[in-house]
């Protein structure tokens, strides 16, 4: 146990566990304890990853459970407000991580609301170096990578900060006196990311996780050579030779970095990797050029859609590499929330046609996967 003070995380309580039809399966009393990854009340334990909805009102906490059923906690008395707040905070943190919407550092948190339909309402706004995560009171947390933004704007009617991208717009309001602070923080981090990539590449136009097409990259082929590790040079050439459309070069800050990395002639900042995306016969090939020792991925689908989903994942390879047995939705699977609720991950897994390991059989396996 850790985090908020123990006194806020413990309280005597009554409980009732109900099935999907509302029938009581178990009830009693005991000490309720909020842990970083679960709620314990009497003999019952509920992982925050499986707490799909949390409602706290009238001295009563109701939790909708995955895959079905409900837990009701009451009898908290004067401890209700502090306990409910500690539970909500711990649940939010666990579910942000469970949906792969966390970062490498502790975020700056703002209280506000998402104003857009279909589900407007109060939300926490978690600002990381790489993205902003929105944690609504209802529904699942979700993130907007800075690399997917074209601008951050401040508007007066309604009073809000607008996150604008090529395919989506998010209005964040109810920020009171912190609207300007949120706008400035997001603007600073978006600008810092663009400056870093301009310094690395020598040109504007790159964004975290975004593949830039060949015509928009100055000296595309020499750039590929500069940012490709020697161990990946032959693979990159083979991918480029197979491409039947415009290949793309990009850079991504990895949020699941490896201890060992493959270094290119042009060194990248810590935790950054370079990548190549190429269209090949209605498929999209992903090759990590430098950074982690990742396999070559072959996805079914347009390059823009594949890139957009990879960007939301920050190119996390672990969830993509899971076999069918490892990806089973069981209570013991630490990735179960992402596997059942993170749509970009679900789409990419459904569209994966091959994962080609870099060994002496790579060339033949790649031809088979893209032929």
PyMOL commands that set and color helices and strands:
alter all, ss='L'
color gray80, all
select helices_A, chain A and resi 6-9+48-50+77-98+146-148+176-201+214-216+220-226+230-242+303-313+318-321+336-341+343-351+362-370
alter helices_A, ss='H'
color red, helices_A
select strands_A, chain A and resi 10-18+24-34+38-41+44-47+51-57+60-65+70-74+108-114+121-127+131-136+142-145+149-156+159-165+169-173+212-213+248-253+272-280+283-290+296-300+352-356
alter strands_A, ss='S'
color yellow, strands_A
deselect
rebuild
show_as cartoon
